[in-house]
Amino acid sequence: MQNELAKDFNLSSLLRFTLPTITMLIFVATYTIVDGIFVSRYVGTTALSAANIVFPLINIMMGIGIMLGAGGSAVIGRTLGEGRIDDARRSFTLIIIFAAALGLVFSAFCFIFITPLCRLLGADAVLLPYCVDYGKILMSLYFVAVIQVLFQTLFVTAGKPHLGLWLNAISGIANIFFDYLFIVVMDWGIAGAAWGTASSFLIGGLFPLWYFAKPRAILFFVKPRWDGKVILNSILNGSSEMVTSGAMAVTTFLFNLTMMKTLGQNGVAAVTIILYAQFLFSSAYMGFASGVAPIFSFIYGNRNAQRMKKMFQLCLRIILVSSVAISIFSFYMATPTIAIFTPKNTATYEIALHGYHIFAWGFLFAGINIFTSSLFTALSNGKLSAIISFLRTFFFVTLCILFLPHVFGINGVWLAIPIAEGLTAILAVSLLYSGNKLYHYLQ
């Protein structure tokens, strides 16, 4: 069976190979945003604020799947590159079983303790009932979401990116349909949004289990064999992705806390809308980085220095051009994007529009940061990847949120992301140059 990762890619074929993953993550972002639109329009901005209060828990759960997906992909891709096909299949099976078990433990914990967790995350007496209703339903099935996120990366590693795309498209359409059914038709409120999302998890998470039960791709389920080194390497290689999700949980909490203190629920709703927009536009970068990561892992395992240099140059060109294009497009889409969530001339709209015009400058730097972190993960250097992710999504952002408002007022909150991305870009470029001594991706 031909391994798609072994192709000698050019610009056109690389874009074709990564397009399904890019589109897939844009689909994921889009139907996540649709949840927010239905909640905001049909339940109210109070419910939208409540959904964002719960979001840190969702970040952590998603982080488990992303961590094991990205880290496991690096392990499996490198093993495939070394020609050890049977070992790659055993690792593939073991990683999926481990992810499902870990996700189940976290789901149970969050479900049982959802009320104190929501209070800890900043829910007041008004928001708490919404948070509990939304969180309980999602947490009851979030272990399935862990598997769904895991397979988003592993479909690419298995050489089936188009299948992952179609599966996520179907899941997204199902999410929109069930949102409409449960929220608009059946009037279930914020619980309807949770059930709509949970229903899509079942489609996106359970189908791959059936698909990989038979040898339909280079990877499929075999009898697993416990290998602690595989699990540990997957966790270490994917640690940057877990750091990113965990940091997003913390920074979302800090954004919510700051906004609640300064602008109240309207401020929380406004920052929720902007974070949705960030998720949408950043998903293009994340999709490309996820799409090329298994290729880098395969090349690294194959020890082909010439292909490594060619692939790196292609990726760098794509990242630099797309960063400018996405930044311009995001500014152009600011007004219509915010207006989808909340009517014009409302307090939430005015706060969000003002903040977005400052916040969106971060897209200029996000692409190179996301790509560099993903590259080091693919090259089995979880340490450098984790450093980039930690500084980008937690350390720099937290410092900015805590200190900039004292100097610039509310504008300091909106400046947090652009400044954090800019500082991280300086670090990322430095690490790329220093890492060339080991990986030889520069001329």
PADOSE-795965 format. One record per residue (C-alpha): residue number from 1; residue in one letter; x, y, z. Coordinates in Angstrom, 2 decimals. Example, Ala and Ser with C-alpha at 12.3 -4.5 7.8 and 13.67 -1.06 7.14 Angstrom:
2
- 1 | a | 12.30 | -4.50 | 7.80
- 2 | s | 13.67 | -1.06 | 7.14
REM end
This chain:
443
- 1 | m | 0.00 | 0.00 | 0.00
- 2 | q | 1.52 | 3.35 | -1.11
- 3 | n | 2.44 | 5.80 | 1.61
- 4 | e | 1.30 | 9.30 | 0.66
- 5 | l | 3.93 | 10.84 | 2.97
- 6 | a | 6.71 | 9.52 | 0.73
- 7 | k | 5.79 | 11.79 | -2.19
- 8 | d | 8.23 | 14.43 | -3.44
- 9 | f | 5.97 | 17.45 | -2.94
- 10 | n | 6.05 | 20.70 | -4.88
- 11 | l | 4.06 | 23.85 | -4.09
- 12 | s | 0.94 | 22.67 | -5.90
- 13 | s | 0.90 | 19.11 | -4.55
- 14 | l | 1.68 | 20.30 | -1.01
- 15 | l | -1.26 | 22.70 | -1.06
- 16 | r | -3.49 | 19.92 | -2.40
- 17 | f | -2.28 | 17.56 | 0.33
- 18 | t | -2.78 | 20.07 | 3.18
- 19 | l | -6.00 | 21.64 | 1.86
- 20 | p | -8.24 | 18.94 | 3.39
- 21 | t | -6.68 | 19.50 | 6.83
- 22 | i | -6.93 | 23.28 | 6.51
- 23 | t | -10.55 | 23.02 | 5.37
- 24 | m | -11.25 | 20.48 | 8.10
- 25 | l | -10.09 | 22.78 | 10.89
- 26 | i | -11.94 | 25.73 | 9.34
- 27 | f | -15.05 | 23.52 | 9.40
- 28 | v | -14.41 | 22.76 | 13.07
- 29 | a | -14.00 | 26.47 | 13.82
- 30 | t | -17.07 | 27.35 | 11.77
- 31 | y | -19.46 | 24.97 | 13.45
- 32 | t | -18.06 | 25.92 | 16.85
- 33 | i | -18.83 | 29.53 | 15.97
- 34 | v | -22.31 | 28.53 | 14.78
- 35 | d | -22.96 | 27.34 | 18.34
- 36 | g | -22.11 | 30.84 | 19.52
- 37 | i | -24.35 | 32.46 | 16.90
- 38 | f | -27.36 | 30.30 | 17.81
- 39 | v | -26.80 | 30.90 | 21.53
- 40 | s | -26.31 | 34.64 | 21.12
- 41 | r | -29.23 | 35.18 | 18.76
- 42 | y | -31.81 | 32.79 | 20.22
- 43 | v | -30.88 | 32.49 | 23.91
- 44 | g | -29.08 | 35.79 | 24.57
- 45 | t | -25.65 | 37.29 | 25.23
- 46 | t | -25.87 | 36.18 | 28.87
- 47 | a | -25.91 | 32.57 | 27.69
- 48 | l | -23.04 | 33.37 | 25.28
- 49 | s | -21.02 | 34.69 | 28.22
- 50 | a | -21.82 | 31.51 | 30.16
- 51 | a | -20.55 | 29.34 | 27.28
- 52 | n | -17.25 | 31.23 | 27.37
- 53 | i | -17.00 | 30.70 | 31.13
- 54 | v | -17.11 | 26.93 | 30.48
- 55 | f | -14.69 | 27.21 | 27.56
- 56 | p | -11.51 | 26.63 | 29.64
- 57 | l | -12.76 | 23.13 | 30.51
- 58 | i | -13.38 | 22.48 | 26.84
- 59 | n | -9.87 | 23.72 | 26.02
- 60 | i | -8.30 | 21.22 | 28.40
- 61 | m | -10.36 | 18.34 | 27.06
- 62 | m | -9.54 | 19.24 | 23.46
- 63 | g | -5.90 | 19.60 | 24.48
- 64 | i | -5.74 | 15.92 | 25.41
- 65 | g | -6.78 | 14.91 | 21.90
- 66 | i | -4.54 | 17.47 | 20.20
- 67 | m | -1.56 | 16.51 | 22.36
- 68 | l | -1.83 | 12.79 | 21.68
- 69 | g | -2.77 | 13.39 | 18.04
- 70 | a | 0.17 | 15.67 | 17.25
- 71 | g | 2.65 | 13.85 | 19.49
- 72 | g | 1.47 | 10.42 | 18.40
- 73 | s | 1.59 | 11.48 | 14.75
- 74 | a | 5.26 | 12.43 | 15.17
- 75 | v | 6.04 | 9.02 | 16.70
- 76 | i | 4.03 | 7.09 | 14.11
- 77 | g | 5.25 | 9.17 | 11.15
- 78 | r | 8.87 | 8.73 | 12.13
- 79 | t | 8.34 | 4.97 | 12.57
- 80 | l | 6.76 | 4.76 | 9.11
- 81 | g | 9.71 | 6.71 | 7.69
- 82 | e | 12.05 | 4.14 | 9.21
- 83 | g | 10.12 | 1.38 | 7.45
- 84 | r | 8.74 | -0.26 | 10.63
- 85 | i | 5.12 | -0.54 | 9.46
- 86 | d | 3.93 | -3.13 | 12.01
- 87 | d | 5.38 | -1.13 | 14.91
- 88 | a | 3.62 | 1.99 | 13.60
- 89 | r | 0.27 | 0.16 | 13.61
- 90 | r | 0.77 | -1.10 | 17.16
- 91 | s | 1.65 | 2.41 | 18.32
- 92 | f | -1.38 | 3.78 | 16.48
- 93 | t | -3.72 | 1.37 | 18.27
- 94 | l | -2.15 | 1.92 | 21.68
- 95 | i | -2.34 | 5.72 | 21.43
- 96 | i | -6.04 | 5.63 | 20.57
- 97 | i | -6.88 | 3.31 | 23.48
- 98 | f | -4.87 | 5.48 | 25.89
- 99 | a | -6.55 | 8.68 | 24.63
- 100 | a | -10.03 | 7.22 | 25.07
- 101 | a | -9.28 | 6.08 | 28.62
- 102 | l | -7.71 | 9.40 | 29.63
- 103 | g | -10.59 | 11.35 | 28.09
- 104 | l | -13.11 | 9.23 | 29.98
- 105 | v | -11.42 | 9.98 | 33.31
- 106 | f | -11.42 | 13.73 | 32.67
- 107 | s | -15.02 | 13.67 | 31.41
- 108 | a | -16.19 | 11.95 | 34.58
- 109 | f | -14.30 | 14.36 | 36.82
- 110 | c | -15.65 | 17.49 | 35.09
- 111 | f | -19.21 | 16.12 | 35.03
- 112 | i | -19.21 | 15.35 | 38.76
- 113 | f | -17.65 | 18.66 | 39.82
- 114 | i | -19.16 | 20.96 | 37.18
- 115 | t | -20.81 | 23.37 | 39.64
- 116 | p | -17.71 | 24.20 | 41.75
- 117 | l | -15.60 | 24.29 | 38.59
- 118 | c | -17.92 | 26.89 | 37.02
- 119 | r | -17.78 | 29.00 | 40.18
- 120 | l | -13.99 | 28.75 | 40.14
- 121 | l | -13.97 | 29.94 | 36.53
- 122 | g | -15.82 | 33.11 | 37.42
- 123 | a | -19.53 | 32.36 | 37.03
- 124 | d | -21.72 | 34.66 | 39.14
- 125 | a | -25.22 | 33.91 | 40.38
- 126 | v | -26.75 | 34.93 | 37.03
- 127 | l | -24.39 | 32.93 | 34.81
- 128 | l | -24.03 | 29.80 | 36.98
- 129 | p | -27.29 | 28.01 | 35.94
- 130 | y | -26.42 | 28.51 | 32.26
- 131 | c | -22.87 | 27.29 | 32.82
- 132 | v | -23.97 | 24.15 | 34.67
- 133 | d | -26.63 | 23.24 | 32.07
- 134 | y | -24.16 | 23.70 | 29.22
- 135 | g | -21.18 | 22.09 | 30.95
- 136 | k | -22.88 | 18.96 | 32.29
- 137 | i | -24.13 | 17.89 | 28.89
- 138 | l | -20.85 | 18.53 | 27.10
- 139 | m | -18.71 | 16.89 | 29.76
- 140 | s | -20.83 | 13.73 | 29.72
- 141 | l | -19.67 | 12.99 | 26.16
- 142 | y | -16.41 | 14.86 | 25.90
- 143 | f | -14.30 | 11.71 | 25.93
- 144 | v | -15.75 | 11.05 | 22.45
- 145 | a | -14.59 | 14.54 | 21.40
- 146 | v | -11.07 | 13.64 | 22.53
- 147 | i | -11.11 | 10.72 | 20.08
- 148 | q | -12.55 | 12.94 | 17.34
- 149 | v | -9.76 | 15.52 | 17.71
- 150 | l | -7.15 | 12.75 | 17.88
- 151 | f | -8.28 | 11.31 | 14.55
- 152 | q | -8.16 | 14.71 | 12.82
- 153 | t | -4.38 | 14.43 | 12.84
- 154 | l | -4.10 | 10.66 | 12.50
- 155 | f | -6.20 | 10.59 | 9.32
- 156 | v | -3.41 | 12.67 | 7.74
- 157 | t | -0.71 | 10.37 | 9.12
- 158 | a | -2.63 | 7.42 | 7.66
- 159 | g | -2.57 | 9.15 | 4.27
- 160 | k | -6.34 | 9.82 | 4.29
- 161 | p | -6.70 | 13.60 | 4.79
- 162 | h | -9.73 | 13.81 | 2.49
- 163 | l | -11.64 | 11.32 | 4.63
- 164 | g | -10.96 | 13.43 | 7.71
- 165 | l | -12.25 | 16.46 | 5.83
- 166 | w | -15.51 | 14.81 | 4.79
- 167 | l | -16.08 | 13.41 | 8.25
- 168 | n | -15.67 | 16.82 | 9.85
- 169 | a | -17.90 | 18.42 | 7.23
- 170 | i | -20.65 | 15.91 | 8.03
- 171 | s | -20.13 | 16.45 | 11.76
- 172 | g | -20.32 | 20.21 | 11.30
- 173 | i | -23.50 | 20.05 | 9.23
- 174 | a | -25.03 | 17.74 | 11.86
- 175 | n | -24.05 | 20.22 | 14.58
- 176 | i | -25.78 | 23.08 | 12.75
- 177 | f | -28.88 | 20.96 | 12.12
- 178 | f | -29.15 | 19.84 | 15.74
- 179 | d | -28.49 | 23.38 | 17.00
- 180 | y | -31.43 | 24.59 | 14.93
- 181 | l | -33.60 | 21.67 | 16.03
- 182 | f | -32.83 | 21.85 | 19.75
- 183 | i | -32.51 | 25.64 | 20.16
- 184 | v | -34.94 | 27.16 | 17.65
- 185 | v | -37.56 | 24.45 | 17.11
- 186 | m | -37.59 | 22.71 | 20.51
- 187 | d | -36.59 | 25.81 | 22.52
- 188 | w | -34.16 | 23.98 | 24.81
- 189 | g | -32.03 | 27.09 | 25.33
- 190 | i | -28.35 | 26.69 | 26.10
- 191 | a | -28.89 | 22.97 | 26.80
- 192 | g | -29.93 | 22.66 | 23.14
- 193 | a | -26.58 | 24.10 | 22.05
- 194 | a | -24.78 | 21.56 | 24.22
- 195 | w | -26.81 | 18.64 | 22.85
- 196 | g | -26.23 | 19.85 | 19.28
- 197 | t | -22.47 | 19.84 | 19.80
- 198 | a | -22.49 | 16.53 | 21.67
- 199 | s | -24.44 | 14.88 | 18.83
- 200 | s | -21.75 | 15.90 | 16.35
- 201 | f | -19.08 | 14.36 | 18.60
- 202 | l | -20.69 | 10.96 | 18.19
- 203 | i | -20.47 | 11.17 | 14.40
- 204 | g | -16.91 | 12.48 | 14.29
- 205 | g | -15.61 | 10.25 | 17.08
- 206 | l | -17.22 | 6.87 | 16.48
- 207 | f | -16.96 | 6.54 | 12.68
- 208 | p | -13.10 | 6.40 | 12.68
- 209 | l | -13.23 | 3.50 | 15.16
- 210 | w | -15.22 | 1.53 | 12.60
- 211 | y | -13.08 | 2.70 | 9.65
- 212 | f | -9.73 | 1.70 | 11.14
- 213 | a | -11.04 | -1.66 | 12.36
- 214 | k | -10.07 | -3.06 | 8.93
- 215 | p | -6.96 | -2.48 | 6.75
- 216 | r | -8.36 | 0.34 | 4.61
- 217 | a | -5.26 | 2.54 | 4.99
- 218 | i | -1.55 | 2.22 | 5.81
- 219 | l | -2.61 | 2.37 | 9.47
- 220 | f | -5.32 | 0.24 | 11.09
- 221 | f | -6.06 | -1.43 | 14.41
- 222 | v | -3.96 | -4.42 | 15.41
- 223 | k | -3.48 | -6.20 | 18.70
- 224 | p | -1.87 | -3.56 | 20.95
- 225 | r | 1.17 | -4.06 | 23.07
- 226 | w | 1.86 | -1.82 | 26.04
- 227 | d | 4.83 | 0.42 | 25.34
- 228 | g | 5.29 | 3.17 | 27.90
- 229 | k | 7.96 | 4.78 | 25.74
- 230 | v | 5.47 | 5.31 | 22.90
- 231 | i | 2.97 | 6.95 | 25.25
- 232 | l | 5.64 | 9.05 | 26.95
- 233 | n | 7.13 | 10.20 | 23.64
- 234 | s | 3.66 | 11.03 | 22.33
- 235 | i | 2.94 | 13.13 | 25.41
- 236 | l | 6.34 | 14.84 | 25.32
- 237 | n | 6.22 | 15.49 | 21.56
- 238 | g | 2.66 | 16.81 | 21.82
- 239 | s | 3.27 | 18.72 | 25.04
- 240 | s | 3.36 | 22.05 | 23.20
- 241 | e | -0.17 | 21.44 | 21.89
- 242 | m | -1.32 | 20.60 | 25.44
- 243 | v | 0.46 | 23.70 | 26.70
- 244 | t | -1.37 | 25.72 | 24.06
- 245 | s | -4.79 | 24.35 | 25.06
- 246 | g | -4.10 | 24.66 | 28.77
- 247 | a | -2.76 | 28.18 | 28.33
- 248 | m | -5.81 | 29.14 | 26.28
- 249 | a | -7.93 | 27.91 | 29.17
- 250 | v | -6.05 | 30.14 | 31.61
- 251 | t | -5.96 | 33.20 | 29.35
- 252 | t | -9.66 | 32.83 | 28.50
- 253 | f | -10.31 | 32.78 | 32.25
- 254 | l | -8.19 | 35.95 | 32.68
- 255 | f | -9.95 | 37.68 | 29.79
- 256 | n | -13.32 | 36.79 | 31.31
- 257 | l | -12.28 | 37.90 | 34.78
- 258 | t | -10.88 | 41.24 | 33.57
- 259 | m | -13.92 | 41.96 | 31.41
- 260 | m | -16.36 | 41.01 | 34.14
- 261 | k | -14.68 | 43.48 | 36.49
- 262 | t | -14.44 | 46.35 | 34.00
- 263 | l | -17.34 | 46.04 | 31.53
- 264 | g | -19.57 | 43.32 | 33.02
- 265 | q | -21.42 | 40.69 | 30.99
- 266 | n | -21.31 | 42.84 | 27.83
- 267 | g | -17.52 | 42.80 | 28.04
- 268 | v | -17.43 | 39.02 | 28.48
- 269 | a | -19.77 | 38.59 | 25.51
- 270 | a | -17.58 | 40.94 | 23.41
- 271 | v | -14.35 | 39.08 | 24.18
- 272 | t | -16.17 | 35.80 | 23.45
- 273 | i | -17.03 | 37.04 | 19.96
- 274 | i | -13.44 | 38.12 | 19.32
- 275 | l | -12.03 | 34.81 | 20.56
- 276 | y | -14.41 | 33.03 | 18.15
- 277 | a | -13.01 | 35.18 | 15.32
- 278 | q | -9.45 | 34.37 | 16.43
- 279 | f | -10.30 | 30.66 | 16.43
- 280 | l | -11.67 | 30.90 | 12.89
- 281 | f | -8.74 | 32.74 | 11.29
- 282 | s | -6.05 | 30.88 | 13.27
- 283 | s | -7.58 | 27.57 | 12.20
- 284 | a | -6.14 | 28.08 | 8.71
- 285 | y | -2.62 | 28.25 | 10.17
- 286 | m | -3.28 | 25.29 | 12.46
- 287 | g | -4.70 | 23.26 | 9.59
- 288 | f | -1.65 | 23.85 | 7.41
- 289 | a | 0.76 | 23.13 | 10.27
- 290 | s | -1.10 | 19.91 | 11.15
- 291 | g | -1.17 | 18.89 | 7.49
- 292 | v | 2.57 | 19.22 | 6.91
- 293 | a | 3.68 | 17.85 | 10.31
- 294 | p | 3.43 | 14.13 | 9.34
- 295 | i | 5.45 | 14.88 | 6.20
- 296 | f | 8.26 | 16.42 | 8.25
- 297 | s | 8.14 | 13.47 | 10.66
- 298 | f | 8.40 | 11.01 | 7.77
- 299 | i | 11.29 | 12.92 | 6.14
- 300 | y | 13.08 | 13.14 | 9.47
- 301 | g | 12.73 | 9.39 | 10.01
- 302 | n | 13.91 | 8.83 | 6.43
- 303 | r | 16.98 | 11.07 | 6.95
- 304 | n | 16.51 | 12.88 | 3.62
- 305 | a | 18.21 | 16.27 | 4.09
- 306 | q | 17.44 | 17.52 | 0.58
- 307 | r | 13.71 | 16.89 | 0.92
- 308 | m | 13.78 | 18.50 | 4.38
- 309 | k | 15.21 | 21.73 | 2.94
- 310 | k | 12.76 | 21.78 | 0.03
- 311 | m | 9.76 | 21.17 | 2.28
- 312 | f | 10.80 | 23.86 | 4.76
- 313 | q | 11.25 | 26.48 | 2.02
- 314 | l | 7.83 | 25.68 | 0.53
- 315 | c | 6.16 | 25.95 | 3.92
- 316 | l | 7.88 | 29.21 | 4.78
- 317 | r | 6.72 | 30.84 | 1.54
- 318 | i | 3.15 | 29.72 | 2.14
- 319 | i | 3.16 | 30.95 | 5.75
- 320 | l | 4.55 | 34.41 | 4.95
- 321 | v | 2.14 | 35.08 | 2.07
- 322 | s | -0.90 | 33.71 | 3.91
- 323 | s | -0.11 | 35.73 | 7.05
- 324 | v | -0.47 | 38.98 | 5.14
- 325 | a | -3.55 | 37.74 | 3.25
- 326 | i | -5.35 | 36.49 | 6.36
- 327 | s | -4.57 | 39.70 | 8.28
- 328 | i | -6.05 | 41.88 | 5.53
- 329 | f | -9.07 | 39.62 | 5.17
- 330 | s | -9.70 | 39.57 | 8.93
- 331 | f | -9.86 | 43.38 | 9.06
- 332 | y | -12.23 | 43.41 | 6.10
- 333 | m | -14.51 | 40.86 | 7.81
- 334 | a | -14.58 | 42.55 | 11.24
- 335 | t | -17.92 | 44.32 | 10.92
- 336 | p | -19.94 | 41.48 | 9.32
- 337 | t | -18.41 | 38.90 | 11.66
- 338 | i | -19.37 | 40.77 | 14.83
- 339 | a | -22.80 | 41.71 | 13.46
- 340 | i | -23.64 | 38.01 | 13.05
- 341 | f | -23.44 | 37.57 | 16.82
- 342 | t | -25.04 | 40.75 | 18.07
- 343 | p | -27.02 | 43.61 | 16.45
- 344 | k | -25.27 | 46.85 | 15.58
- 345 | n | -25.52 | 49.82 | 17.96
- 346 | t | -25.61 | 47.55 | 21.03
- 347 | a | -23.06 | 47.87 | 23.81
- 348 | t | -21.63 | 44.42 | 23.07
- 349 | y | -21.21 | 45.28 | 19.36
- 350 | e | -19.39 | 48.55 | 20.03
- 351 | i | -17.03 | 46.96 | 22.56
- 352 | a | -16.26 | 44.03 | 20.25
- 353 | l | -15.67 | 46.16 | 17.13
- 354 | h | -13.30 | 48.51 | 18.93
- 355 | g | -11.38 | 45.61 | 20.46
- 356 | y | -11.19 | 43.65 | 17.22
- 357 | h | -9.40 | 46.42 | 15.33
- 358 | i | -6.59 | 46.23 | 17.90
- 359 | f | -6.68 | 42.46 | 18.50
- 360 | a | -6.47 | 41.47 | 14.81
- 361 | w | -2.89 | 42.72 | 14.34
- 362 | g | -1.79 | 39.50 | 16.03
- 363 | f | -2.66 | 37.51 | 12.89
- 364 | l | 0.46 | 38.91 | 11.18
- 365 | f | 2.65 | 36.89 | 13.55
- 366 | a | 0.46 | 33.91 | 14.47
- 367 | g | 1.26 | 31.89 | 11.34
- 368 | i | 5.02 | 31.64 | 11.83
- 369 | n | 4.53 | 30.91 | 15.55
- 370 | i | 2.05 | 28.08 | 15.00
- 371 | f | 4.12 | 26.59 | 12.18
- 372 | t | 7.40 | 26.70 | 14.13
- 373 | s | 5.87 | 25.04 | 17.19
- 374 | s | 4.28 | 22.32 | 15.02
- 375 | l | 7.54 | 21.81 | 13.11
- 376 | f | 9.52 | 21.07 | 16.26
- 377 | t | 6.77 | 18.68 | 17.41
- 378 | a | 7.02 | 16.86 | 14.07
- 379 | l | 10.80 | 16.65 | 14.48
- 380 | s | 10.31 | 15.01 | 17.91
- 381 | n | 11.62 | 18.08 | 19.75
- 382 | g | 8.76 | 18.56 | 22.17
- 383 | k | 10.91 | 20.76 | 24.40
- 384 | l | 11.39 | 23.60 | 21.91
- 385 | s | 7.81 | 23.27 | 20.73
- 386 | a | 6.52 | 23.51 | 24.29
- 387 | i | 8.68 | 26.56 | 25.03
- 388 | i | 7.23 | 28.40 | 22.03
- 389 | s | 3.67 | 27.43 | 22.93
- 390 | f | 4.08 | 28.26 | 26.61
- 391 | l | 5.49 | 31.71 | 25.96
- 392 | r | 3.05 | 32.48 | 23.13
- 393 | t | -0.20 | 31.35 | 24.67
- 394 | f | 0.44 | 31.77 | 28.38
- 395 | f | 3.45 | 33.70 | 29.66
- 396 | f | 3.43 | 36.72 | 27.33
- 397 | v | -0.38 | 36.92 | 27.20
- 398 | t | -0.76 | 36.66 | 30.98
- 399 | l | 1.81 | 39.38 | 31.60
- 400 | c | 0.08 | 41.65 | 29.09
- 401 | i | -3.41 | 41.07 | 30.52
- 402 | l | -2.22 | 41.70 | 34.06
- 403 | f | -0.15 | 44.84 | 33.40
- 404 | l | -1.17 | 46.59 | 30.16
- 405 | p | -4.68 | 47.62 | 31.38
- 406 | h | -2.99 | 49.68 | 34.11
- 407 | v | -1.27 | 51.70 | 31.37
- 408 | f | -3.70 | 51.69 | 28.45
- 409 | g | -7.02 | 50.96 | 30.15
- 410 | i | -9.32 | 48.56 | 28.31
- 411 | n | -7.11 | 48.86 | 25.19
- 412 | g | -4.43 | 47.06 | 27.17
- 413 | v | -6.61 | 43.94 | 27.18
- 414 | w | -6.95 | 44.03 | 23.40
- 415 | l | -3.20 | 44.63 | 22.94
- 416 | a | -2.32 | 41.47 | 24.89
- 417 | i | -2.56 | 39.05 | 21.94
- 418 | p | -0.77 | 41.18 | 19.27
- 419 | i | 2.14 | 41.94 | 21.60
- 420 | a | 2.40 | 38.30 | 22.74
- 421 | e | 2.39 | 37.08 | 19.11
- 422 | g | 5.04 | 39.65 | 18.11
- 423 | l | 7.37 | 38.69 | 20.96
- 424 | t | 6.90 | 34.99 | 20.20
- 425 | a | 7.69 | 35.57 | 16.51
- 426 | i | 11.09 | 36.98 | 17.45
- 427 | l | 11.78 | 33.89 | 19.55
- 428 | a | 10.47 | 31.49 | 16.87
- 429 | v | 12.73 | 32.91 | 14.16
- 430 | s | 15.72 | 32.68 | 16.52
- 431 | l | 14.96 | 29.04 | 17.33
- 432 | l | 14.56 | 28.20 | 13.64
- 433 | y | 18.05 | 29.48 | 12.93
- 434 | s | 19.61 | 27.70 | 15.91
- 435 | g | 17.71 | 24.46 | 15.19
- 436 | n | 19.16 | 24.29 | 11.68
- 437 | k | 22.41 | 22.92 | 13.15
- 438 | l | 20.54 | 19.74 | 14.09
- 439 | y | 17.80 | 19.41 | 11.47
- 440 | h | 19.37 | 21.04 | 8.36
- 441 | y | 16.21 | 22.57 | 6.89
- 442 | l | 17.96 | 25.78 | 5.76
- 443 | q | 20.30 | 26.11 | 2.79
REM end
